[in-house]
Amino acid sequence: MISHEPTKKIVANLIDPEEIRIAILDERGKLYDFFLERMLEHQKTGEIYKARVDSVLPGMHSAFLNLGDGRNGFLYLDDVHGIDVKPGIEMLVQVVKNARKGKGARVSPRISLAGRYLVLIPDGHETGVSKRIEDNDERARLRSISKEIRPEGFGIIIRTVAESCDKESLKNDVQELLSQWETIVHNAEQNGAPCLIHRDLGLLERVLRDELTEDIDEIVVDTEEDRDNIRSFADRFFSGKNIEINFYKGKTPIFDVYNIENQLLELQDKKVWLSSGAYLVIDQTEALTVIDVNTGKFVGSKNLKDTIFKTNMEAAEEIARQLRLRAIGGISVIDFIDMESEEANQELIHELQELFKNDRCKARVYGVTGLGLVEITRKRARTDIRAALSHGCPFCGGLGWVPREEGIAMQIKRFIRKITMSSKSEALLIEAYSAIAQFIDETFLISWEEEFDKKIFIRGCPEFSWGKFRLDAQGSLVQIERRINALQKREGWAIVHKSSSA
């Protein structure tokens, strides 16, 4: 029997510019990683601002910086060297942590520019190689090359994907990043603070740059233009590798075809079932994430010790997967099922360390505490899935969570696209919860009408649940207007949102 390396595929839902979604699937079709970016988001990691210091807080050893987009950035003074930070001064900073939960982004004056194979650090002098490259000879080779190609006044960090990369490719990466830096400096000189100076690549380009590794053998997208752009990228960086790049033309949404929508719903559930019948309960709080392991329906085949050990080992693998998929950072505390054997506990800790070894977000696994808990810290690199897809429930004072308005709006847009593919109606009347209907009216309605070439009416229904929506009617413009008039006469009132041109 011929063995083969596990392969993955990238599935990109790019048809709606308001919300870009990219999934990486393993060879079984299971979600391996997920990325989301919305048009309305601000202060994204990697962006560079020319900022003005608003205030300095000596007691917190920090400062608030005006970035020019309505929300201040937060700067730790320990990150600043050689600059006297005081109100009114201008400085170039980069977002290192996204804005979240009502807080502004964390920024740093230590700027880094990521390329395909390396990271260039202006005003730096160090050279380094990713710790995930373990072969000592290869590390020495890359470190030697980095010293040769490092420009004066810049630092270089070699990325994991540079393993086995030739000197010329690394050198080209340096030149491209130097050119990028020159543009940033020029823009900073020409513009006054506060303002945005540089955006990082879009989500698709970042995923291709960072995730297009040797085990990716197929990319599927739902727009023809992006397929052509990806082909150009692959020809540039993977000319020696045969990657299938396909344009999906079907009427069923691409995430439904690959069963990604259902897996995304599962990611928002606190309970995660394991194949054995055991399950995890994942509770995210402001301070930390707590994970409880339960045997559930799993009764084992031998004895109790064996059942507990197998459950804990299976749970460890799924916990590593869930923290990655849910983009959970910070402190996680895991309550595994108690094991009396110290040897079994050490084997579990070793398994966790191996599982997190290749995690792109640096993670550290601590031993079992006196209370029998396992602690893990993981770098927070992007907004976690729960915060990206939902927010505190407006009806219960934040005790529960509901999908974000943007997310429901995009569900409705995908629903409308389905309708327009099978119908030539001139106009549509959609019903949704009142706040969602108003949000769509204020944010997307006009652009949707232009995109679908139809008149779209959104009726606000206060009796609906938060995420409920449906098609009330479709037909000619006259028919829909008659339907709206009938609703208003029958109910005495009906809030129907329409574009000003309707």
N, C-alpha and C positions, 0 to 999 in steps of 0.2 A: 504494500500500500504506500503510495507516494504522499508524503506529508507536505504541507504548504503553510506559508506564513499567513496568519489572520489578516484579512483585508478590511478596509473601511470605504464608505462612500460619503460624499458630501451632497446633501440635498438642500437647495437654496430656493426659498420662496421670496422672489424679488419683484413680483408683478405690481405690488402696491408700494409706492415710494414712501408712504406715510409710516410703514412698518416693515422693516427688513428682518427676515427670520432665516437662520441657517442652522441646519442640523447635521451632525456627523453620526452615521449609523455604523454599527459593527457588522460582521458578516452574517449575523443572525437577524439583522434588521432592528436590533435594539438600539435605543438612543444612547450614544456614547458621549456626546457633548452638544450644547445648544447655545446659540448666540442670538441676541435680539437688539435692534436699534430702532428708535422712533424719531421721526422728523422733529417732534416738539422738544426733545431732550436738549439740555444745555450743559455746559461745563463737563465735557467728556474727557476721560483719561487720555493724555497725550497732547491735548490742545495747549498752545503757548499764547500767553497774554502779555501785553505791556500793561502792567497794573500800577495803581497808585495806592500807597499805604494810607488807610483811613484812620486806624487807631492801633496803638501798641498796648498790650496788657502785660505789664511786668510780672504780675502775680501768677499768670499762666504761662509766662515765657513764650508768648505768641503774639501774632498781629493779625488784624483783619485787613484784607486788600480789596479795593474796588476793581473788579474785572470788567466793568462796563456793561454787564448784561442783567443788572438788577439784583444780583445775589453776590455777597462778598465771598472771597476765598479765604481759607484759614491757613496761616503760615506758622510753623514751629520755628522759633528763633535759633534752635540748635542746628537747623538745616542751612543757616546763613553764615557765610564766612567772608570777612573782608568788606562787609557793607554795614554801615551804621543805619539800622532800620528805625525810622522815625516818621511821624505823620507828614504826608505831602510828597515824600520822595517817590520816584518812579523806578520800577524794576521789572525785568523780564522773568516770568515764572511759568512753570508748566504744571498742569493738573496731574497729580499722581494718584488721587482717589476721587472718584465721582461724587458729585453732590448727592446726598441721600437723606431721607426722613427729615426734610425741612432744614437740613444743614448744608452750608455751602461746601464747595469742593475743597479738598486739601491741596495746596500748591507748594512748589519748591523752586528755588532759584537754580537748583542743579538740574540742568536740562539734558535729556538724552534723546537721540534720534535712532529709531530702530529701522534697520534694513533687513534684507532677507537672511543674511548670514552673520551679521554683527551689529552691535550697538555702538554708535559714535557719541562720545561725551565731550562737548565743548568745555574748555577751561579745565580739562582733566589731564592726567599724565599716566594713569595706570593702564596695564594690559591684563586681561583675564580670559579664562576659558570656562565655559559652562561646566558645572560640577556633574551634569548628567552625561558628559562625555567621560567615560571611565577608563578607557585604554590609555595607559601612561605614555606610550610612544606617540599616539595621536595627539594627546594633550601637549606634549613637548613640541611636536611639529607645528601645531597651530599657534602655540605661544611664540615660537621663533618667527613665524610669518607675521604675526600681529605686531611684533617689535619692528620688523622691516617696513611695514606699510603704514604704521601709525604716524599721522601728521603731527608736526610740532604744535604743542598746545592743546592736544586732544587725547582723550582716553579711548580705549577700544575694549569691548567685551565680546568675545566670540560666542555665538549662539549654538545651541545643540544641533540645529540642522546643518551647521557647517562641517560636521564630521565627514572626513574624506573629501572635503571640498578643495579645489586647486587654488593656488595663490592668485591667479588672474581673476577668478570670480570674486575673491575677497577684496582684491584691489579695486575692482569695478564698483563694488558695494560702497567702499570708502569714498570714491569719487562722487558717486550719486548723492551720498549723504552730505559731503562737503558743499556740493552745489546747493542742496536744500538749505543748509545752514547759512550760506551767503545770502540767499533770498530772504530768510527770516531776519537776519541782521539788517538788510536793506529796508524791509518793511517796517521794522521797529524804528529805524532812523527817520522814516518818512511820515510816521503816524504818531499822534499824541496819545497819552494815556488818559483814561483806560480804554483798551480795545483788544479785540482778538487779532493775533498776528498770524497764527498758523494752525490749521486743522490737521489732525492725523488722517491717514487713509480712511476711506469709507469702510463699513463693516465687511463687505465682501472682500475687498482688497486685503484687509488685515487678516481675515481668516485664511485666505490663500497664502499670504506671506508667512503666517505663523503655524498653520495647521497642515499645509500641503506637504506631507512627509511621504516617505517611500511606501508606506502601507495603504495610502489612498490610491485606489485604482479606477474610481469613477466619480464624476461630478455631474449632477443633474440640476438644471435650472429651468425656470418657467418663463424666461424671456429670451428671445433670439439674440438681441443685442448683447446681453450679458454672456451668453454662450460664446460669441465671437471674441469678446474682451478676455474671457478666461482662456481661450485658446492661445491668444497672443501672449498672455502671462505664462502659460505652461510651456510654450515654445521657447520663451526666454530663459526660464529657470529649470525646466525639466525636459530639455531637448532629447536627452537619452532615455527618457522613461515614457512608456506608452500608457497614457491616461485617457480613458474614455470620457469625452465631454459631450453631454447630450442635452438637447432642448426638448422639454416635455410639452406636448401640444394638446393633451387631453382636456376635456371639459371638467372632469372631477378635479378639485383643488389638489395640488401636488402633495401637500402634507397629509391629505386624506388617503391618497394612493399608497403612501409608504407608512401609513398608520402612525404618523407622528403626532397628529392632533390628540389622539387618545393617550399617547404616552406623555404629552405635555399636561393633560388634565391630571394624570396620575402623579406628576411631579408636584402638584399643588395639594395633594392629599397628605395628611399627617401620617396615615398608616401605610406602610409598604410591605406587601406580602412577599415572602421568599418562596422559591420553588418547592421547598420541603414542607411548606405549610406553616412554618414559623413566620413571625412578622416583626417589623420595627415600628416604633412610634417616634416621630421626629417633631420636637417642639422648639420653635425658634423664638427667642426672647430678645430684648434690647441688649442684654449683657452677654448671653451665650446661647448655644444650641444644646439641647438635651436630647439624647437618643436612648430609648429603652428597648431592650431585646427581649422578646417573648417566644416561648416554644410553640404557642398557638396550637395548631392541629398536628404538629410533628410529634410523634410518639416514639420514633426510633425503632431499631430492629434488634438491639442487644440489651444493654443496660442503661441505667439513668446517666451515669458518667459519660458514656459514649454519646448518648443523645444530646446532652448539654454541650459537649465539646464540638460535635458536628454543627449544632445550631450556631454556636458562637463563631466558628470559622466561616460558615456561610454568611453570617451577619456581617463579619468584618469585610468581606469582599463587597457586599452590597452597600455598606456604609461608605466605603471609599468612593464607590460609584455615585451615590446620592450626594455626597458633599461636592463632588466635581460637577454633576449635572445641575444641582440647585445653586451652584456658585456660592456656597456657604463658606464664609471666612470667619476669622476670629477664633474664639474658644469653643470647642465642642466637648461635652462630657458624655461618656457612653456608659450605660449601666448594662453590662453584659450579664448573662446568667452566671451566678456564683459557681466557681470551680475550686475544689479543695486542693487540687494538685498544683504546686508551684511550677512544676515542669509544664503543665498544660497552660498556665497563665503566661509563662515565658514564650511558649510556642505561639500563642495568640498575639502577643506584643510583636514578636518577630514577623508574623504574617502581616500585621498592620503596617509595620515599617517598610516591608517589601512592596505592599500595595500602593503606598504613598511615594515610593522612591522616584517614580517617573511623573508625578503630578507636576504640571507646569507651575502651579502655585505652591511655593515652598511650604511644606508641612512638617511638623515635628510630633512624634508620638511619645508620650510619657508613660511610665510604668503604671501598674495597678496601685491605686491609693489605699490607705487604711480602710476606707469604706467600700473597697472593691470596685471603684470607678476607674475608667481609663480616660485620660485627658489628651486632647489633640489640639494643637494650634495650627491654623492654616491661613496663609496670606490672603487678604481680601483684595482680589484683583478687579472685580466688576460687581455691579449690582446683583444681589441674589435674586433668584427666580420669583420668590414670593413677592418681594418689593417691586420687581419689574412688571409683574402681571396683575398685582392686586394692591389694595390699600385698605386702611382701617374702615370698617363698616360705619357709614354715616348714621345708621339707625340705632346702633347699640353703644355709641360712644367710644368706638375703637376697640371693643372687646372681641370682635370677629373681623373677618376679612372678606372683601368682595372684589371681583375683577375690576381693574382700572377702566375708566371711561374710554381711554384710547383703545384698549384691548377689545371691549364690546363693540366700539365703532368699527373696528376692523373686521370683526365677525359679521357685522351687518353688511359691510361693503362686500365681503366675500359671498354672502348670501345674495346680495343684489346681482353680483356678477353671474352667479348660477342662473338666476331668473332671466337675465338678459341674453344668455346663451341659447335659451330655448323659447324665447318670446320676443315678438316684435312690437310689443305694446309701446305706446307713446309716453305713458306716464305710470308711476307706481305710487301707492300709498302704503308706507311702512308704519307699523305701530311699535313703540318701544317705551320703556319707563321714562317719565317726564324729564329727569335730569340728563339722561342719555340723549333723548331727542333734542334737547336744547344744546347740548355739547356738540352734536353733529351739525346742527344748524349754524352755530357760531364758528365752527372750525373747518368742516369738510364739504358741506352741502353743495356749494357752487362748483367746486372742483370735481365732485362726483358727477354732477349733471353734465359737465363738459366731457368728462371721460367716457361716460356711458351713453351720451347723446340722448338723454331722457329727462323728463321733468320728474323730480323726486320730491314727494311730500312725506314729512315725518310727523306722525301724530303722537303727542305726549300722553301716556296713559298712567296716571298715578296709581291705579290699582294693580299694575304689573309688578312683578318682582324685579329686582335690580337688573338682572341680566337677560330678562325675557324680551323677545321681539318676534314679530311675525309679519307676513304680507297680508294686508287687509284687502287690497284690490289692485288690479292692473287693467289698463285699457287706454282709450283715447284721453286726451287732456280734458275734454268736455265731460266724459264719463266720470273721471276721478273728481273733478270739481263738483259734479252733482252728488257724488258719494259723500264728499266732505260737507256740503250743505245739508244733506239729509242727516248726517251725524250731529251737526250743530243744532238742527231743529229738534231732533229726537231727544238729545241730552241737555239741551238748553245752553250748553257750552262745549267746546272742544278745541283744545290748543293744537293747531296744525302748523308746523314749521315749513316754510317754503322759501325759496330764494327770491330775491327782490325782482328778478326778471319774470317770475311766474305770474 
